[in-house]
Amino acid sequence: MERAVSGRGFTDKMYYYNFLAVHVIVGAVTALTALSGILGITDMSALASIPPCAYAELGIHTGFVVWKAKVENCRKNKDAGRMESLMEGEQL
């Protein structure tokens, strides 16, 4: 698993680990829900908020990665006029 992200940057590695963690957590919640009858768990309401929160956090992280890549591409392509508006938060 580490080989898949060994040549990538820090942000890419963190995104990969975040993506993996969110899906493991949601899988665990799904398994607990499916096995709740066998395990004798009667109140599953606390688990209902975990998947939306996990995917919201992953969405925020995805937005950060996309914004960072956009800014890096503008710097790489020397679009100086566009860089000023990007840093001010304007949309494309």
MOZIKA-V605733 format. One record per pair of residues at least 24 apart in sequence whose ideal C-beta (glycine too) atoms are under 8 Angstrom apart, sorted by the first residue. I is the first residue (numbers start at 1). J is the second residue. D is the distance in Angstrom with one decimal. If there is no record, write none. Layout:
BEGIN
I_J_D + I_J_D
END
This chain:
BEGIN
11_65_6.2 + 11_68_6.4 + 12_65_7.9 + 14_61_7.8 + 15_61_6.2 + 15_62_7.5 + 15_65_5.4 + 18_57_7.6 + 18_58_6.2 + 18_61_5.3 + 19_58_6.5 + 22_54_4.6 + 22_55_6.6 + 22_57_7.1 + 22_58_4.7 + 25_50_6.6 + 25_51_8.0 + 25_54_5.4 + 26_50_7.4 + 26_51_5.0 + 26_54_6.0 + 26_55_7.6
END
